[in-house]
Amino acid sequence: MENLNVGIVGGSIAGCATAISLSKQGHTVKLYERSMGRLEDRGAGIGLPIPTLENLQSRGLLGADFPYLTISNRYYKVPSREFMGKTIWTQALGALALTNWGALYRDLRSRVDDDSYHTGLPVIKITQDKIGAYLHFENGTAEKFDLVVCADGVDSIGRSLVSSGSCINYAGYIAWRGFIPETEMPNLEGPLQSNVNELVGQHALMSDKGHGIVYLIPGFNGETKQGERLINWLWYENVAKENLDEALAGRTHGNSSVQPGYVPKYRTDYLQNESSRLFPAYFSDIVHKTEKPFIQSIFDMHSNVYASGKLCILGDAATTVRPNSASGVVHAMTNAVKLADYLSSSISMAEGLSSWNMDQVEYGYGLVELSRKVGKALQDPTTSWKSMDSNSMEIWWDSVMGDQNWYVTDSKNRN
Ligand SMILES: Cc1cc2nc3c(=O)[nH]c(=O)nc-3n(C[C@H](O)[C@H](O)[C@H](O)COP(=O)(O)OP(=O)(O)OC[C@H]3O[C@@H](n4cnc5c(N)ncnc54)[C@H](O)[C@@H]3O)c2cc1C
């Protein structure tokens, strides 16, 4: 197939992964990101299966020295008199890499040529005709491409042009998130410090208002040594849809998240009180110590078409997966590398896009279903977590998963 001139909307994980993958196949890419500067301060901890990570490294999307911590267990805990709570089940994971969003973005971004990456340039409209696809910019200019890839996240402006059947459904819970440096840990000389290595593993803290998660991730500059890492936490709080507006107090208009520094004081007080009430003391200490917690509401969104004419959508723009299955980044990067693969093995762009579309729509749908299943079970307010032990937890997990595989717990990887 001839080399294409490709315009990419969005310069985050999916956009950078697409730019790198397509450039490696000889296509010319131009990437447009509406934000000015680098995006490094977004998000916090990210989990990636090690086989996926190694595959991305071998394909040149991530460097050999990409920083991450490896874990192989998830400890399910309930509060008890013990500072670290009571572990009711140790679940073996296929090796999982834990990293931070900034490190992932930086590594990907460093592989995209600066001349191809345009910042502060919002795309306001996308059109296509028989000759090409066109990006229209806020400054009144437009540019023509052979192919436009929309990697512009959950509020994608390209999605409705490609897939009219996508709908976004609120999952019934929000994610409170935050992190603290290890050096700022509460009780530095006390129980948490002496138990820090227990955090090398993922902790799931079970409650009837939704579960908490805590794990270590590399520091802001990729540091992986003890004392230089970050402690990353989340609390997935069940919030009825009618109370969502109140739960997202402090958000900017129309946004589904509340940025660090914008959560009102009465809401952080509520978070701290609830963390003391629901969770083991160490988790509550970490939450109390977090200066600027932030909130993301959780959605399911799946598109039934990823490519139409000279346009395609990928990453969160195409399908937004609940974070409970650690799949969002894997989905975004898989979409990107598969797009390059299908284009290079096809005789025309139309044929490549058509095959990629069929494969990735099915893949995205499977991930949404998996995440929904896992998320629903972990958030179930009727499960009596305090009465569970490892036997009943194993029975519970088998009943949740049925015959389905999940690469996090069985280390299978579709890439
Ligand atoms: C609480 C939570 C925890 C998560 N944990 C994990 C995890 O452990 N593992 C995992 O794999 N995933 C996780 N995810 C999901 C993961 O963060 C996302 O799936 C991933 O970042 C999606 O990347 P993206 O590039 O598709 O979209 P985004 O990161 O949203 O990027 C879209 C980009 O497009 C730009 N843009 C938008 N519109 C325009 C426009 N009109 N013009 C120009 N630019 C535009 C935006 O500024 C942005 O930079 C989590 C998500 C949440 C909410």
The ligand as an SDF file (V2000), in Angstrom:
LIG
                    3D

 53 58  0  0  0  0  0  0  0  0999 V2000
   -9.7320    6.4300   37.4080 C   0  0  0  0  0  0  0  0  0  0  0  0
   -9.0540    5.8890   36.1920 C   0  0  0  0  0  0  0  0  0  0  0  0
   -8.0390    4.9390   36.3530 C   0  0  0  0  0  0  0  0  0  0  0  0
   -7.4390    4.3720   35.2210 C   0  0  0  0  0  0  0  0  0  0  0  0
   -6.5010    3.3920   35.3990 N   0  0  0  0  0  0  0  0  0  0  0  0
   -6.0190    2.7530   34.3180 C   0  0  0  0  0  0  0  0  0  0  0  0
   -5.0940    1.6580   34.4580 C   0  0  0  0  0  0  0  0  0  0  0  0
   -4.6790    1.2660   35.5530 O   0  0  0  0  0  0  0  0  0  0  0  0
   -4.6610    1.0380   33.3330 N   0  0  0  0  0  0  0  0  0  0  0  0
   -5.0780    1.4500   32.0970 C   0  0  0  0  0  0  0  0  0  0  0  0
   -4.6720    0.8460   31.1030 O   0  0  0  0  0  0  0  0  0  0  0  0
   -5.9210    2.5040   31.9250 N   0  0  0  0  0  0  0  0  0  0  0  0
   -6.4110    3.1530   32.9990 C   0  0  0  0  0  0  0  0  0  0  0  0
   -7.2780    4.1850   32.8140 N   0  0  0  0  0  0  0  0  0  0  0  0
   -7.6670    4.5840   31.4410 C   0  0  0  0  0  0  0  0  0  0  0  0
   -6.5950    5.3820   30.6860 C   0  0  0  0  0  0  0  0  0  0  0  0
   -6.1770    6.5010   31.4390 O   0  0  0  0  0  0  0  0  0  0  0  0
   -7.1760    5.8520   29.3360 C   0  0  0  0  0  0  0  0  0  0  0  0
   -7.7920    4.7630   28.6970 O   0  0  0  0  0  0  0  0  0  0  0  0
   -6.1050    6.3750   28.3900 C   0  0  0  0  0  0  0  0  0  0  0  0
   -5.3740    7.4280   28.9670 O   0  0  0  0  0  0  0  0  0  0  0  0
   -6.7700    6.8870   27.0880 C   0  0  0  0  0  0  0  0  0  0  0  0
   -5.9010    7.5890   26.2950 O   0  0  0  0  0  0  0  0  0  0  0  0
   -6.4180    8.3900   25.0040 P   0  0  0  0  0  0  0  0  0  0  0  0
   -5.1880    8.9300   24.3650 O   0  0  0  0  0  0  0  0  0  0  0  0
   -7.3370    7.5440   24.2000 O   0  0  0  0  0  0  0  0  0  0  0  0
   -7.3480    9.5700   25.5530 O   0  0  0  0  0  0  0  0  0  0  0  0
   -6.9660   10.8690   26.4020 P   0  0  0  0  0  0  0  0  0  0  0  0
   -5.8480   10.5740   27.3340 O   0  0  0  0  0  0  0  0  0  0  0  0
   -8.2300   11.3840   26.9600 O   0  0  0  0  0  0  0  0  0  0  0  0
   -6.3980   11.9100   25.3310 O   0  0  0  0  0  0  0  0  0  0  0  0
   -7.1690   12.6340   24.4070 C   0  0  0  0  0  0  0  0  0  0  0  0
   -6.3280   13.8400   23.9620 C   0  0  0  0  0  0  0  0  0  0  0  0
   -6.9880   14.5200   22.9040 O   0  0  0  0  0  0  0  0  0  0  0  0
   -6.9040   15.9250   23.1210 C   0  0  0  0  0  0  0  0  0  0  0  0
   -8.0410   16.5300   22.4190 N   0  0  0  0  0  0  0  0  0  0  0  0
   -9.3610   16.3440   22.6980 C   0  0  0  0  0  0  0  0  0  0  0  0
  -10.1210   17.0270   21.8350 N   0  0  0  0  0  0  0  0  0  0  0  0
   -9.2680   17.6710   20.9910 C   0  0  0  0  0  0  0  0  0  0  0  0
   -9.4640   18.5370   19.8790 C   0  0  0  0  0  0  0  0  0  0  0  0
  -10.6830   18.8870   19.4750 N   0  0  0  0  0  0  0  0  0  0  0  0
   -8.3750   19.0050   19.2260 N   0  0  0  0  0  0  0  0  0  0  0  0
   -7.1210   18.6530   19.6150 C   0  0  0  0  0  0  0  0  0  0  0  0
   -6.8840   17.8380   20.6860 N   0  0  0  0  0  0  0  0  0  0  0  0
   -7.9440   17.3470   21.3510 C   0  0  0  0  0  0  0  0  0  0  0  0
   -6.9850   16.0630   24.6330 C   0  0  0  0  0  0  0  0  0  0  0  0
   -6.4570   17.2980   25.0900 O   0  0  0  0  0  0  0  0  0  0  0  0
   -6.1460   14.8590   25.0780 C   0  0  0  0  0  0  0  0  0  0  0  0
   -4.7800   15.1690   25.2090 O   0  0  0  0  0  0  0  0  0  0  0  0
   -7.8520    4.7870   33.9130 C   0  0  0  0  0  0  0  0  0  0  0  0
   -8.8300    5.7840   33.7570 C   0  0  0  0  0  0  0  0  0  0  0  0
   -9.4340    6.3200   34.8830 C   0  0  0  0  0  0  0  0  0  0  0  0
  -10.5110    7.3550   34.6910 C   0  0  0  0  0  0  0  0  0  0  0  0
  1  2  1  0
  2  3  1  0
  2 52  2  0
  3  4  2  0
  4  5  1  0
  4 50  1  0
  5  6  2  0
  6  7  1  0
  6 13  1  0
  7  8  2  0
  7  9  1  0
  9 10  1  0
 10 11  2  0
 10 12  1  0
 12 13  2  0
 13 14  1  0
 14 15  1  0
 14 50  1  0
 15 16  1  0
 16 17  1  0
 16 18  1  0
 18 19  1  0
 18 20  1  0
 20 21  1  0
 20 22  1  0
 22 23  1  0
 23 24  1  0
 24 25  2  0
 24 26  1  0
 24 27  1  0
 27 28  1  0
 28 29  2  0
 28 30  1  0
 28 31  1  0
 31 32  1  0
 32 33  1  0
 33 34  1  0
 33 48  1  0
 34 35  1  0
 35 36  1  0
 35 46  1  0
 36 37  1  0
 36 45  1  0
 37 38  2  0
 38 39  1  0
 39 40  1  0
 39 45  2  0
 40 41  1  0
 40 42  2  0
 42 43  1  0
 43 44  2  0
 44 45  1  0
 46 47  1  0
 46 48  1  0
 48 49  1  0
 50 51  2  0
 51 52  1  0
 52 53  1  0
M  END
$$$$
